[in-house]
Amino acid sequence: MLRFEYMPSDFHPLFLFLGEGADLAALAGLLRRFAEDPQAITVAERIPGAVSRDELVLTPADDEFGMRDLGGRFAWRLTGWQAERIAERIELLTPQENKSGSEILEIGSDGEIPVKVSRGEFTDDFLITRR
């Protein structure tokens, strides 16, 4: 099951995605579909079984890029090209022989929240019953 949530911090906040290979492949697939036709997509509604306390929408980028806090809701603002490149990086974590690994994803835009995608580095209940 894909889990995702904003991890606030005074110094290094980040938006964390956790899952196994199939979960991360689903996220990469969603990013690829977005790249083909950039339009607002609510992540939890498009990935069956995804769990989060935070609302996250993939949205076409305009003048700001990357993960943005909209006051408790989050928008991952990307161009189609950026979404395609991010999907490629996430897919590197999905092969069955990879038991663990992670990627920090940033566009390089001022004020964006870094995104960490992790496989096998947290317990299965992290972001669900723990925290």
Buried (B, 14 or more C-beta within 10 A) or exposed (E): BBBBBBBEEEEEEBBBBBBBBEBBBBBBBBBBBBBEEBEEBEBBEBBEEBBBEBBBBBBBBEEEBBBBBEEEEBBBBBBBEBBBBBBEBBBEBBEEEBEEBBBEBBBEBEEBBBBBBBBBEBEEEBBBEEE
